[in-house]
Amino acid sequence: MAIIEAKKEEVKTGPLNGLNFVVTGKLSIKRDDFEKMIIDFGGKLQSSVNKKTNFLITDDPNTNTTKNEKANELGIEKISEDEFYNKFNIGTVIGK
């Protein structure tokens, strides 16, 4: 009988450890690079806003998009890309 081992997810630690993010709108860098950075710094990505979301990163917090409206409804903090870099001191790490 073969024993199958479950692949363990590598747990990353950093300033975003334990935080869940949803990203929407335009960014100054490629979306894939931005999302990889969140993961590399310990954060988790979500495709939609829900009660587990900590931050919605958006280029326009005042639009009537589904993500913005859901964030408003749940009291989720909405921040811009620049606010993200500053809030978590990531800009100094990546040269922003």
Backbone as CSV, one residue per row, in Angstrom:
resi,resn,N_x,N_y,N_z,CA_x,CA_y,CA_z,C_x,C_y,C_z
1,MET,0.850,-1.174,0.000,0.000,0.000,0.000,0.897,1.239,0.000
2,ALA,0.626,2.167,-0.884,1.419,3.392,-0.989,0.889,4.434,-0.008
3,ILE,1.794,5.130,0.565,1.428,6.215,1.478,1.556,7.516,0.694
4,ILE,0.493,8.282,0.688,0.498,9.560,-0.025,0.594,10.675,1.004
5,GLU,1.601,11.533,0.820,1.775,12.665,1.735,1.119,13.895,1.140
6,ALA,0.401,14.610,1.958,-0.200,15.862,1.515,0.894,16.907,1.422
7,LYS,0.858,17.664,0.345,1.839,18.729,0.179,1.512,19.850,1.168
8,LYS,2.479,20.205,1.986,2.262,21.265,2.966,2.467,22.613,2.300
9,GLU,1.567,23.525,2.617,1.707,24.879,2.113,2.808,25.580,2.886
10,GLU,3.664,26.256,2.164,4.729,27.002,2.824,4.108,28.220,3.492
11,VAL,4.319,28.340,4.787,3.768,29.469,5.527,4.810,30.585,5.522
12,LYS,4.415,31.724,4.985,5.329,32.860,4.910,4.994,33.816,6.037
13,THR,6.031,34.419,6.580,5.824,35.406,7.632,6.317,36.749,7.140
14,GLY,5.774,37.787,7.706,6.155,39.129,7.321,5.144,40.118,7.862
15,PRO,5.233,41.360,7.402,4.345,42.398,7.940,2.870,42.180,7.613
16,LEU,2.575,41.291,6.668,1.180,41.041,6.289,0.658,39.721,6.834
17,ASN,1.444,39.082,7.685,1.089,37.774,8.232,-0.281,37.816,8.903
18,GLY,-1.157,36.897,8.494,-2.476,36.797,9.099,-3.512,37.750,8.534
19,LEU,-3.140,38.552,7.530,-4.075,39.517,6.953,-4.571,39.039,5.594
20,ASN,-5.842,39.333,5.314,-6.479,38.952,4.055,-6.762,40.196,3.222
21,PHE,-6.418,40.118,1.937,-6.534,41.261,1.034,-7.341,40.910,-0.209
22,VAL,-8.105,41.906,-0.672,-8.749,41.847,-1.970,-8.189,43.035,-2.749
23,VAL,-7.803,42.782,-4.001,-7.226,43.830,-4.842,-8.165,44.068,-6.013
24,THR,-8.458,45.354,-6.268,-9.320,45.702,-7.394,-8.838,47.005,-8.020
25,GLY,-9.091,47.186,-9.296,-8.714,48.415,-9.985,-7.301,48.377,-10.539
26,LYS,-6.859,49.542,-11.007,-5.549,49.674,-11.643,-4.454,49.800,-10.596
27,LEU,-3.278,49.265,-10.940,-2.102,49.333,-10.073,-0.945,49.932,-10.855
28,SER,0.088,50.381,-10.145,1.258,50.947,-10.819,2.220,49.860,-11.291
29,ILE,2.023,48.631,-10.815,2.844,47.502,-11.245,1.912,46.396,-11.743
30,LYS,2.478,45.379,-12.355,1.651,44.269,-12.842,0.905,43.620,-11.684
31,ARG,-0.352,43.304,-11.909,-1.185,42.704,-10.858,-0.553,41.427,-10.302
32,ASP,-0.021,40.574,-11.179,0.614,39.334,-10.713,1.769,39.630,-9.760
33,ASP,2.561,40.661,-10.074,3.686,41.032,-9.212,3.198,41.565,-7.870
34,PHE,2.135,42.367,-7.915,1.583,42.935,-6.687,1.027,41.829,-5.792
35,GLU,0.288,40.908,-6.392,-0.305,39.817,-5.618,0.774,38.891,-5.061
36,LYS,1.829,38.652,-5.822,2.947,37.835,-5.347,3.615,38.514,-4.145
37,MET,3.732,39.849,-4.203,4.334,40.603,-3.106,3.508,40.426,-1.826
38,ILE,2.198,40.488,-1.933,1.335,40.289,-0.764,1.613,38.922,-0.144
39,ILE,1.660,37.910,-0.972,1.909,36.547,-0.491,3.319,36.429,0.093
40,ASP,4.310,36.998,-0.585,5.698,36.932,-0.112,5.884,37.599,1.246
41,PHE,5.051,38.609,1.531,5.127,39.304,2.819,4.169,38.708,3.854
42,GLY,3.607,37.540,3.551,2.813,36.808,4.532,1.317,36.982,4.450
43,GLY,0.833,37.802,3.530,-0.606,38.021,3.402,-1.284,36.954,2.566
44,LYS,-2.607,36.990,2.588,-3.404,36.066,1.786,-4.298,36.874,0.867
45,LEU,-4.518,36.336,-0.327,-5.384,36.989,-1.307,-6.754,36.337,-1.320
46,GLN,-7.750,37.164,-1.528,-9.116,36.690,-1.682,-9.653,37.267,-2.989
47,SER,-10.544,36.559,-3.628,-11.111,37.063,-4.882,-12.310,37.977,-4.644
48,SER,-12.937,37.848,-3.483,-14.079,38.711,-3.183,-14.043,39.137,-1.719
49,VAL,-14.703,40.247,-1.446,-14.758,40.805,-0.094,-15.741,39.989,0.742
50,ASN,-15.308,39.614,1.944,-16.195,38.933,2.892,-15.767,39.307,4.306
51,LYS,-16.403,38.719,5.293,-16.132,39.109,6.685,-14.701,38.795,7.124
52,LYS,-13.997,37.938,6.393,-12.606,37.621,6.734,-11.608,38.589,6.103
53,THR,-12.082,39.463,5.206,-11.219,40.426,4.532,-10.783,41.505,5.520
54,ASN,-9.484,41.804,5.525,-8.976,42.884,6.369,-8.866,44.200,5.606
55,PHE,-8.466,44.133,4.328,-8.276,45.345,3.527,-8.702,45.117,2.090
56,LEU,-9.359,46.135,1.524,-9.629,46.190,0.100,-8.674,47.223,-0.478
57,ILE,-7.790,46.786,-1.361,-6.870,47.701,-2.024,-7.525,48.092,-3.340
58,THR,-7.816,49.383,-3.488,-8.583,49.866,-4.630,-8.017,51.172,-5.159
59,ASP,-8.157,51.388,-6.456,-7.704,52.648,-7.037,-8.750,53.753,-6.880
60,ASP,-9.982,53.395,-6.562,-11.043,54.394,-6.362,-12.057,53.889,-5.339
61,PRO,-11.911,54.308,-4.083,-12.794,53.814,-3.019,-14.222,54.342,-3.108
62,ASN,-14.468,55.283,-4.005,-15.794,55.904,-4.074,-16.671,55.362,-5.189
63,THR,-16.174,54.414,-5.976,-17.003,53.862,-7.047,-18.049,52.917,-6.461
64,ASN,-19.070,52.663,-7.240,-20.158,51.787,-6.788,-19.957,50.348,-7.245
65,THR,-18.717,49.875,-7.195,-18.464,48.484,-7.572,-18.966,47.568,-6.469
66,THR,-19.183,46.320,-6.826,-19.645,45.334,-5.849,-18.656,45.205,-4.697
67,LYS,-17.363,45.209,-5.010,-16.346,45.061,-3.963,-16.355,46.254,-3.011
68,ASN,-16.441,47.475,-3.557,-16.494,48.665,-2.699,-17.749,48.675,-1.836
69,GLU,-18.874,48.337,-2.429,-20.127,48.333,-1.673,-20.112,47.284,-0.562
70,LYS,-19.570,46.106,-0.851,-19.487,45.044,0.157,-18.542,45.465,1.282
71,ALA,-17.426,46.111,0.923,-16.482,46.602,1.940,-17.163,47.636,2.837
72,ASN,-17.941,48.527,2.247,-18.686,49.514,3.035,-19.654,48.823,3.983
73,GLU,-20.382,47.859,3.461,-21.383,47.133,4.243,-20.758,46.417,5.438
74,LEU,-19.570,45.845,5.237,-18.909,45.073,6.293,-17.926,45.894,7.139
75,GLY,-17.743,47.165,6.789,-16.810,48.009,7.534,-15.346,47.658,7.275
76,ILE,-15.055,47.137,6.084,-13.686,46.769,5.705,-12.938,48.034,5.298
77,GLU,-11.708,48.186,5.773,-10.911,49.358,5.426,-10.483,49.291,3.969
78,LYS,-10.721,50.394,3.239,-10.315,50.509,1.845,-9.079,51.401,1.785
79,ILE,-8.038,50.922,1.111,-6.798,51.686,0.993,-6.311,51.663,-0.448
80,SER,-5.546,52.696,-0.796,-4.949,52.759,-2.127,-3.654,51.950,-2.140
81,GLU,-3.099,51.774,-3.310,-1.826,51.070,-3.424,-0.738,51.789,-2.620
82,ASP,-0.673,53.118,-2.734,0.335,53.883,-1.979,0.112,53.778,-0.476
83,GLU,-1.139,53.827,-0.049,-1.435,53.669,1.384,-1.005,52.286,1.869
84,PHE,-1.179,51.283,1.027,-0.733,49.931,1.352,0.769,49.915,1.622
85,TYR,1.547,50.497,0.692,3.010,50.526,0.862,3.396,51.238,2.157
86,ASN,2.769,52.368,2.425,3.108,53.150,3.616,2.646,52.492,4.911
87,LYS,1.439,51.976,4.921,0.860,51.391,6.130,1.690,50.222,6.647
88,PHE,2.221,49.430,5.727,2.961,48.232,6.118,4.465,48.365,5.910
89,ASN,4.928,49.599,5.666,6.363,49.878,5.464,6.976,48.991,4.391
90,ILE,6.205,48.713,3.364,6.697,47.876,2.285,7.381,48.719,1.224
91,GLY,6.994,49.963,1.102,7.597,50.847,0.113,9.095,50.955,0.274
92,THR,9.561,50.949,1.515,11.003,51.048,1.749,11.712,49.761,1.346
93,VAL,11.028,48.656,1.430,11.619,47.356,1.086,11.731,47.199,-0.428
94,ILE,10.710,47.676,-1.157,10.707,47.481,-2.611,11.139,48.734,-3.365
95,GLY,11.486,49.784,-2.651,11.983,50.989,-3.299,10.918,51.912,-3.827
96,LYS,9.746,51.922,-3.222,8.659,52.834,-3.625,8.744,54.114,-2.826
